Amino acid sequence: MMKKLNLGLLLSVFLIVSCSKTDDDFTIPDTVDPDPDAGVHVQDFMWKAMNFWYFWQSDVENLSDTKFPNTEEGSLAYTQFLASEPDPGKFFDDKLLFSEDRFSFFSDNYVELVQSLAGISKSNGVIFGLVRQKENSSEIYGYVQYIIPNSNASTKNIKRGDIFTGVNGTTLTDQNYKTLLFGDSDTYSLDMADIEGENAEPNGTQIQLTKEVGLRENPILLDEIIEIQDKKIGYLVYTGFTNEYDEELNQVFGRFKSNGVNELILDLRYNPGGSVNTAVLLSSMIYGTNTEEVFLKARYNEKYQKILDDNDTELRRFFAEKTSKGTAINSLNLNKVYILTTTSTASASELVINGLTPYIDVVQIGDKTRGKNEFSVTMVDDRGNNYVYNQERTNKINPKNKWAIQPLLGRNENSKGFSAYTSGLVPDIVLPEDLANLGVLGDLNEPLLAKAIEQITGSPAKGSHTVELPIETMTNSKMFSPLKDNMYVSDPPIVW
């Protein structure tokens, strides 16, 4: 059966605006079907979604349009291919992904995935990173980046900068950390430690933590107004581009604006990304609301890009003047912004840096970012909507298939066409975090904040500041990756 896709609907799903036609229909070519009695419906959904949408579709032999012809012989070969790996997760990872893809992933429960991406998760509230004890060592240790307010961890004696080397008495390694930290156990104890020289050494203290279902984290972790000399500096610690809190984000900038803020320090150190639309809104709050100026341009795979080109359609996003709820954007109209980054800074965070660079002076301070210039979309077994998840169509999702995939669909370019930062965006001022001296977020002596203030004022930070904490909390899903020399992880492991 031929499948129809409404281009206008698709554009709204991807939160991208077309500069030309938006109402044209196009047809996804028919593909081969497997034996209906083979029990491979999950793998079939994954292959068909990836065959059309995956950014590297033309680079993966198993996803080739000619690999499985729509014939009886092709159906047999296709069925055998799908059945060659009975575990859908391994099938996705081993059979469908391009070798250079670092971020596409799957979930065996689309409901949990969608909740995680919306900021609702099962978590104890500790956001942390992992580091190797020594070069080439299998032993690792964790350091606390921050604690989610109103979480289980917020009631315990654990804080930013604390170090841990094990769980329930077992030393963390690059082989067991997933099981120990992200396993089925909701309650566990962290074995705390101290930095001695270049290593972390256990100090005998244990902190018991319990994961809570439905923990909500406000991505606006901290917002302050710092007054130094003749400067009024807005400082925002923002941990995730979660569109459920766009209105509160706009209120923060309204407060900045009404108080005469004329400089901004945006702290994206622990922000792995999220909603592209929220990235557009935040950038508009910083720079301006000229809806004629391009913020980003999206590039898709060869198959879909040809459809766009044939329809004389270029997918672009412009700066915004209103939120999704119609509220006027509170913009500071700045010509310079200071952004703090680490290797945890990724995706929509990098999009803000890259999208603003053609228009204002972006001073990046800290460490090189992750280098995620691609975007993704949640896909489920809803063939009538071409596998794109839509919360209003949950009753149309195949009830026998709860699996979801989050494949990379394309790359975002800024208005100048630049997107070549897969190795990360390099800071103007290199200042990696010192695990022995992380400091307190918002304290004027915290090393990265102090450096940014020094760049603004020309002298070390000495002044007053007011802090407004979030009214309530919501959950932010963090980025998870294979263990590197330095990791950025949290609870639970979700890529976005």
C-alpha positions in Angstrom: 0.0 0.0 0.0 1.3 3.5 -0.9 1.8 5.8 2.1 1.0 9.5 1.8 2.8 12.2 3.9 1.5 15.7 4.3 4.5 18.1 4.1 2.8 20.7 6.1 2.2 18.3 8.9 5.7 17.1 8.8 7.1 20.6 9.0 5.0 21.2 12.2 6.3 18.0 13.7 9.9 19.0 13.1 9.3 22.5 14.3 10.8 23.9 11.1 9.3 26.5 8.8 9.4 26.3 5.1 10.1 29.4 3.0 8.0 28.1 0.2 5.4 25.4 -0.3 4.0 23.8 2.8 0.9 22.0 1.6 2.3 19.6 -1.0 1.8 15.9 -0.5 4.4 13.4 -1.5 4.4 9.6 -1.4 6.8 7.4 0.5 7.7 4.6 -2.0 6.3 1.2 -1.2 8.7 -1.3 0.3 8.8 -5.0 0.8 6.8 -6.6 3.6 7.9 -9.6 5.7 6.1 -12.8 6.4 3.3 -11.7 8.8 3.7 -14.9 10.8 7.5 -14.4 11.3 7.2 -12.3 14.5 9.5 -9.6 13.3 7.1 -6.6 13.4 9.4 -4.6 15.6 12.4 -5.1 13.3 10.2 -4.3 10.3 9.1 -1.0 11.8 12.7 -0.1 12.6 13.9 -0.9 9.1 11.2 0.9 7.3 11.5 4.1 9.4 15.3 4.1 9.0 15.1 3.3 5.3 13.2 6.5 4.6 14.3 9.0 7.3 17.8 8.1 8.5 20.4 10.7 7.7 23.0 8.1 6.6 20.5 5.8 4.8 22.5 5.8 1.6 25.7 4.8 3.5 24.2 1.7 5.2 24.1 -1.3 2.9 21.4 -3.0 4.9 19.1 0.1 4.4 19.6 0.2 0.6 16.5 0.7 -1.5 17.6 -2.2 -3.8 18.6 -4.7 -1.1 15.2 -6.2 -0.7 13.1 -6.0 -4.0 9.3 -6.0 -3.6 9.0 -9.6 -4.9 8.2 -12.9 -3.3 12.0 -13.7 -3.2 12.7 -10.3 -1.8 10.1 -10.8 0.9 11.7 -14.1 1.9 15.1 -12.5 2.0 13.8 -9.5 4.0 12.1 -11.8 6.5 15.3 -13.8 7.0 17.2 -10.5 7.5 14.8 -9.2 10.1 14.8 -12.6 11.9 18.6 -12.8 11.9 18.7 -10.8 15.2 15.8 -11.6 17.5 16.7 -8.8 19.9 15.3 -5.6 18.4 17.8 -3.4 20.3 20.8 -5.4 18.9 19.2 -5.4 15.5 19.0 -1.6 15.5 22.5 -1.1 16.8 24.2 -3.8 14.8 22.3 -3.9 11.5 21.0 -0.4 10.9 23.4 2.2 12.3 26.1 4.0 10.3 29.6 3.5 11.8 30.0 7.3 12.5 26.6 7.6 14.2 27.2 8.4 17.9 23.7 9.4 19.0 20.9 7.4 17.5 19.3 5.1 20.0 16.2 3.0 20.8 13.8 2.4 23.6 11.6 -0.6 24.4 8.9 1.6 25.8 7.9 4.7 23.8 5.9 6.1 26.8 8.9 6.1 29.1 11.0 7.6 26.3 8.6 10.4 25.5 8.3 11.2 29.3 12.1 11.3 29.6 12.4 13.7 26.7 9.7 15.9 28.2 11.7 16.0 31.5 9.9 13.3 33.5 12.1 10.5 34.7 12.9 8.0 37.4 15.8 9.5 39.2 17.4 10.0 42.6 18.4 13.6 41.6 22.2 13.3 41.4 23.6 14.6 38.1 27.2 13.5 37.7 30.1 12.9 35.4 32.6 10.0 35.3 36.3 10.1 34.9 39.0 7.4 34.6 41.3 7.1 37.6 44.4 6.9 35.4 45.1 6.8 31.7 44.3 3.3 30.3 42.8 2.3 33.7 39.5 0.5 33.8 38.6 2.1 37.2 36.6 5.2 37.1 35.1 7.7 39.6 32.2 10.0 39.6 31.9 13.7 40.5 28.6 15.5 41.3 27.8 18.3 38.9 24.6 19.4 40.7 21.7 18.1 42.7 18.1 18.3 41.4 16.1 20.4 43.9 13.3 18.5 45.7 14.8 15.1 44.8 15.8 12.3 47.2 19.4 13.4 46.9 18.5 17.0 48.0 17.6 15.6 51.4 21.0 13.8 51.8 24.5 15.0 52.6 25.7 15.1 49.0 26.4 18.2 47.0 28.2 19.6 43.9 31.8 18.7 43.8 31.5 15.5 45.9 33.4 12.4 44.6 32.4 8.7 44.6 34.3 5.7 43.6 31.9 2.8 44.0 28.3 1.6 44.6 27.4 -0.7 47.5 31.1 -1.4 48.1 31.9 -2.3 44.5 34.5 -0.2 42.8 33.2 1.4 39.6 34.9 0.3 36.3 34.2 0.9 32.7 32.6 -2.6 32.6 30.2 -2.4 35.5 29.1 1.3 35.9 26.0 0.8 33.7 24.7 -2.0 35.9 25.6 -0.3 39.2 24.4 3.2 38.4 21.7 2.6 35.8 20.5 -0.9 36.7 17.2 -2.2 38.1 18.0 -1.4 41.7 16.1 1.7 42.8 18.1 2.1 46.0 21.9 2.0 46.3 24.7 3.6 48.3 27.4 5.7 46.8 30.9 5.1 48.2 32.2 8.6 48.7 35.9 9.6 48.2 38.3 12.5 48.2 40.7 13.7 45.6 44.3 13.0 46.7 46.8 14.0 44.1 45.5 12.9 40.8 43.4 10.0 42.1 40.2 9.6 44.0 40.5 7.7 47.3 37.6 6.2 49.3 37.0 8.0 52.6 34.6 5.4 54.2 31.4 7.5 53.8 28.4 6.0 52.1 25.3 7.9 50.9 22.1 5.9 50.3 19.9 7.2 47.5 16.6 6.1 46.1 15.2 6.7 42.6 11.8 8.4 42.5 9.2 7.8 39.7 8.2 11.0 37.9 10.8 13.3 39.3 10.5 16.7 37.7 13.5 19.0 37.2 13.3 22.6 36.3 15.9 23.2 33.6 16.2 26.8 35.0 18.5 25.6 37.8 19.6 29.1 38.8 19.1 32.7 37.7 20.8 35.7 39.2 21.4 39.4 38.6 25.0 40.3 39.5 25.8 44.1 39.9 29.4 45.0 39.5 30.7 48.5 38.6 28.2 49.9 36.1 27.3 46.4 34.9 24.1 44.5 35.5 24.9 40.9 34.6 22.3 38.3 34.1 23.5 34.8 35.0 21.4 31.8 34.0 22.3 28.1 34.7 20.2 26.2 32.1 20.3 22.4 32.1 17.9 21.4 29.3 15.9 22.7 26.4 12.6 21.5 27.7 9.7 23.3 26.0 7.3 22.7 28.9 9.2 25.5 30.7 9.5 28.0 27.8 7.1 30.4 29.6 9.1 30.4 32.8 12.3 30.9 30.7 10.7 34.0 29.1 9.7 35.3 32.6 13.4 35.1 33.7 14.4 37.2 30.7 11.5 39.6 31.5 13.0 40.0 35.0 16.4 40.5 33.5 15.0 43.1 31.1 13.0 45.0 33.7 16.0 45.2 36.0 18.2 46.7 33.3 20.5 43.7 32.6 23.0 44.7 30.0 25.3 41.7 30.0 24.5 38.0 30.0 26.3 34.8 31.1 24.6 31.7 29.9 25.8 28.6 31.7 25.2 25.5 29.4 27.9 23.4 31.1 25.5 20.5 31.9 23.0 21.0 29.1 22.8 18.2 26.5 20.1 19.8 24.4 16.5 19.1 23.7 13.8 21.1 21.8 15.0 23.0 18.7 12.1 25.4 19.2 13.2 26.2 22.7 16.7 26.9 21.3 15.1 29.4 18.8 13.2 31.1 21.6 16.2 31.3 23.9 18.3 32.8 21.1 15.6 35.3 20.4 15.5 36.3 24.1 19.2 37.0 23.9 19.6 38.6 20.4 16.3 39.9 19.2 12.9 39.1 17.6 13.5 39.9 13.9 11.4 37.2 12.3 13.1 37.9 8.9 16.5 36.7 10.1 17.4 33.0 9.7 18.4 31.2 12.8 19.0 27.7 11.3 18.7 25.7 8.1 18.0 22.0 8.2 19.7 19.4 5.8 18.2 15.9 5.5 19.3 12.7 3.8 19.6 12.5 0.0 16.1 10.9 -0.3 14.1 13.5 1.6 16.3 16.4 0.6 15.5 15.6 -3.1 11.8 15.8 -2.3 12.3 19.2 -0.7 14.4 20.4 -3.6 11.9 19.2 -6.2 9.2 21.1 -4.4 11.4 24.2 -4.2 11.3 24.0 -0.4 14.1 25.0 2.0 13.5 24.2 5.6 14.5 27.1 7.8 13.8 28.5 11.3 13.8 32.2 12.0 14.2 34.2 15.2 10.8 34.4 17.0 8.8 37.2 18.4 6.4 35.0 20.4 6.4 31.8 22.4 4.4 28.8 21.3 1.6 30.0 23.6 1.6 33.5 22.0 3.5 35.4 24.7 5.7 38.2 23.5 9.4 37.3 23.7 11.3 39.3 26.4 14.5 40.1 24.5 17.7 41.7 25.9 18.8 42.7 22.3 22.4 42.0 23.1 25.4 42.3 20.8 27.5 40.0 23.0 26.9 37.0 25.2 29.2 34.9 27.3 28.5 31.1 27.2 30.0 28.6 29.6 30.6 25.1 28.2 32.0 21.6 28.9 32.0 18.3 27.1 28.5 17.8 28.4 27.3 20.8 26.3 25.6 19.4 23.2 22.9 19.5 20.5 20.5 22.4 21.1 23.1 24.1 23.3 25.6 24.0 20.4 22.8 25.1 18.1 22.4 28.3 20.2 26.1 29.0 20.0 26.3 28.3 16.3 23.0 30.1 15.4 23.9 33.3 17.3 27.5 33.5 16.0 26.6 35.2 12.6 24.8 38.0 14.5 26.5 38.7 17.8 29.8 38.2 19.5 29.6 34.8 21.3 32.4 34.5 23.9 32.7 30.8 24.8 34.4 30.0 28.0 35.3 26.5 29.4 35.9 23.3 27.6 35.2 22.0 24.0 31.6 21.0 23.5 30.4 17.5 22.5 30.0 18.1 18.8 26.4 17.0 18.1 25.3 19.0 15.0 22.6 16.5 14.1 18.9 16.5 15.1 16.5 13.6 15.7 12.9 12.7 16.1 11.0 10.1 18.1 9.6 7.4 15.8 7.0 4.7 16.7 5.1 2.0 14.9 2.4 4.4 13.5 2.6 3.8 9.8 -0.3 6.1 9.1 1.8 9.0 10.3 5.0 7.7 8.6 6.4 6.5 11.9 6.7 10.1 13.4 5.4 10.1 17.0 2.5 12.4 17.6 0.9 12.4 21.1 -2.5 13.0 19.6 -2.2 9.7 17.7 -1.2 7.3 20.5 -4.3 5.2 19.8 -2.9 4.7 16.2 0.3 3.2 17.4 0.6 -0.6 16.8 -0.5 -1.9 20.3 1.7 -5.0 19.8 4.8 -2.8 19.4 5.9 -0.4 22.2 9.4 0.1 20.8 10.6 3.5 19.7 13.7 4.8 17.9 15.3 8.2 18.0 17.4 8.3 14.8 19.4 11.2 13.5 17.5 12.7 10.6 19.7 15.6 9.5 22.1 18.4 10.4 21.4 22.0 11.4 23.4 24.8 9.7 23.5 28.4 10.8 22.5 31.3 8.5 26.0 31.2 7.0 25.7 27.5 6.2 28.2 26.4 8.9 27.7 23.0 10.6 31.2 21.5 10.7 31.6 21.0 14.4 31.3 17.3 14.9 34.5 17.4 16.9 33.0 20.1 19.2 33.0 23.9 19.4 36.3 25.1 20.7 36.0 27.8 23.4 37.6 31.3 23.0 38.9 31.0 26.6 39.9 27.4 27.5 39.2 26.7 31.1 38.3 23.1 31.9 36.6 22.5 35.2 38.9 21.5 38.1 37.4 18.5 39.9 39.3 19.5 43.0 37.7 23.0 42.9 34.4 22.9 41.1 33.1 25.7 43.3 29.4 26.5 44.0 27.2 27.5 41.1 26.3 31.1 41.4 29.2 32.0 43.7 31.2 34.8 42.3 34.4 32.9 43.0 33.3 29.8 41.1 36.1 29.6 38.5 34.1 29.7 35.2 31.7 32.3 36.4 34.5 34.4 37.8 36.3 34.2 34.5 33.3 35.4 32.6 32.8 38.3 35.0 36.4 39.2 34.6 36.0 39.4 30.8 33.0 41.7 31.3 34.5 44.0 33.9 38.2 43.7 33.2 38.8 42.8 36.9 38.1 39.9 39.3 34.5 39.6 40.5 33.5 41.7 43.5 29.9 42.7 43.7 26.4 41.9 44.8 23.9 39.6 43.3 20.3 38.5 43.7 19.1 35.0 43.2 15.7 33.8 42.2 15.2 30.0 42.5 12.7 28.1 40.4 9.2 27.9 41.9 8.9 24.2 41.1 11.0 21.4 39.5 10.9 19.2 36.5 13.1 16.5 35.2 15.8 16.9 32.5 17.1 14.0 30.5 20.8 14.0 30.2 23.1 12.7 27.5 24.7 9.3 27.8 27.6 8.0 25.8 30.1 5.2 25.8 32.8 5.8 28.3 35.5 8.3 27.2 38.4 9.7 29.2 35.8 12.1 30.5 32.1 11.2 30.6 28.9 13.1 31.1 26.0 11.0 32.3 23.0 11.1 34.6 20.1 9.1 35.7 18.5 7.8 33.4 20.7 7.4 30.3 18.8 9.2 27.5 20.3 10.8 24.5 18.8 13.9 22.9 
